[in-house]
Amino acid sequence: MIVPLALLLTISGPFESRVVAATGYAAGEAVAVQLERIPGHDLDGHPLLLQPEAAVAFRDLLEFAAKNGHYLAVNYAFRTQPQQKRLWRRSTALAARPGYSNHQLGLAIDITGTRVWWREKWWKTELYGFLRREAGRFGFVQPHVEEPWHWEFQTESCPTML
């Protein structure tokens, strides 16, 4: 199996993972959250952040996926209140109401490449099948089957708002 050099550098290269404090939201209320950086930037150009336990688990999933021939690219992880408001205004059908998204706790991640548009229909990809089989062992679940890109970290120490 050939793994792209850029991916290997992302996984094994020097990477500063310091924890930062941020304001998250749970059940509409502002809460303090600790976040840790994971490789990459979101679609708005912000660093990708997750709660520390979720960040460690995602980096482990990222490495496991690479060893199995899959590249995980992320559109969004932690979202600020302004980011969530913008997304919600654009797509109330898909985005959670601001203050009620697990993205705002640093527990949700949107992975691109899990579906493809072909012949006037969305199809789930091989990557999606891989994640359905393997992501659970790293603590990631897919709570909304209609959103194949959306995965949430859930353990006893990091329960989601579901």
C-alpha positions in Angstrom: 0.0 0.0 0.0 1.3 3.5 -0.9 0.5 6.3 1.6 0.9 9.9 0.4 3.9 11.6 1.9 1.8 14.6 3.0 -0.4 12.2 5.0 2.6 10.6 6.7 3.9 14.0 7.6 0.5 14.9 9.1 0.5 11.8 11.2 4.1 11.4 12.3 5.6 14.8 11.8 6.2 17.4 14.4 2.8 18.5 15.7 2.2 20.8 18.7 -0.9 19.7 20.5 -1.5 22.1 23.3 -4.8 22.5 25.2 -6.6 25.8 24.9 -9.7 27.1 26.8 -12.7 28.2 24.8 -16.4 28.9 25.2 -18.6 26.1 24.0 -22.3 25.6 24.2 -24.5 22.9 25.7 -28.3 23.0 25.7 -28.2 26.6 24.7 -25.9 27.7 27.5 -22.3 28.9 27.3 -19.9 26.5 29.0 -16.1 26.4 29.4 -14.4 23.7 27.3 -10.8 22.6 26.9 -9.8 21.9 23.3 -6.8 20.4 21.7 -5.6 20.8 18.1 -5.8 18.1 15.5 -4.1 18.2 12.1 -5.7 20.5 9.5 -8.0 23.5 9.2 -11.8 23.8 8.8 -13.5 25.2 5.7 -13.3 28.7 7.3 -9.5 28.4 7.7 -9.6 27.9 11.5 -7.4 25.2 13.2 -9.3 22.0 13.9 -10.0 21.5 17.6 -11.6 18.8 19.7 -11.8 18.0 23.4 -8.5 16.4 24.4 -9.8 12.9 24.8 -11.5 13.1 21.4 -8.4 14.6 19.8 -6.2 11.7 20.9 -8.8 9.2 19.7 -9.1 11.0 16.4 -5.4 11.0 15.8 -5.4 7.3 16.5 -8.2 6.8 14.1 -6.4 8.9 11.5 -3.3 6.8 11.8 -5.3 3.5 11.7 -7.2 4.7 8.6 -3.9 5.6 6.8 -2.5 2.1 7.6 -5.6 0.7 6.0 -5.5 2.9 2.9 -7.9 5.6 3.8 -7.3 9.3 4.1 -9.5 11.3 6.5 -10.0 15.0 5.6 -12.1 17.1 8.0 -14.5 19.9 7.1 -15.4 20.9 10.6 -14.7 20.0 14.2 -15.2 22.5 17.1 -17.4 25.5 16.0 -17.8 28.8 17.6 -21.2 30.3 18.2 -20.8 32.7 15.2 -19.7 29.7 12.9 -22.7 27.7 14.1 -25.1 30.6 13.5 -23.8 31.1 9.9 -24.2 27.4 9.1 -27.6 27.3 10.6 -28.8 30.3 8.6 -27.5 28.6 5.4 -29.0 25.1 6.1 -31.5 24.8 8.9 -32.3 21.3 7.7 -28.8 20.0 8.4 -27.2 22.3 10.9 -28.2 22.2 14.6 -29.6 25.3 16.2 -26.8 27.4 17.6 -26.0 26.4 21.2 -27.3 22.9 20.6 -24.6 21.3 18.4 -22.0 18.8 19.7 -19.6 20.7 17.4 -19.8 23.5 19.9 -18.5 21.2 22.7 -15.6 19.9 20.6 -17.1 16.4 20.4 -18.3 16.3 16.7 -16.3 16.1 13.5 -17.4 16.3 9.9 -15.3 14.0 7.7 -15.3 14.7 4.0 -15.3 11.9 1.3 -18.0 9.8 2.9 -20.4 10.3 0.0 -20.3 11.1 -3.7 -22.9 12.6 -6.1 -23.5 10.3 -9.1 -26.4 9.8 -11.5 -28.6 12.3 -9.7 -28.2 10.6 -6.3 -25.9 10.7 -3.2 -24.0 7.5 -2.6 -22.1 6.4 0.4 -18.4 5.6 -0.2 -15.9 2.9 0.7 -14.6 5.4 3.3 -18.0 5.6 4.9 -18.1 1.8 5.1 -14.7 1.8 6.7 -15.8 4.4 9.3 -19.0 2.5 10.1 -16.9 -0.7 10.8 -14.0 0.9 12.6 -14.7 4.3 14.1 -16.5 2.9 17.1 -13.4 1.2 18.5 -12.0 4.8 18.7 -15.1 6.2 20.5 -16.7 7.7 17.4 -20.4 7.1 16.6 -22.6 8.2 13.7 -25.8 9.5 15.4 -27.5 10.6 12.2 -27.5 8.1 9.3 -28.7 10.8 6.9 -25.4 12.7 7.6 -22.7 10.2 6.7 -20.0 12.9 7.2 -21.0 13.6 10.8 -19.3 11.7 13.6 -19.4 12.2 17.4 -17.0 11.2 20.1 -18.8 9.5 22.9 -17.4 7.8 26.0 -18.5 7.8 29.6 -16.1 10.7 30.4 -17.2 12.7 27.3 -21.0 12.1 26.8 -22.6 13.9 23.9 -25.8 15.9 24.2 -27.9 13.3 22.3 
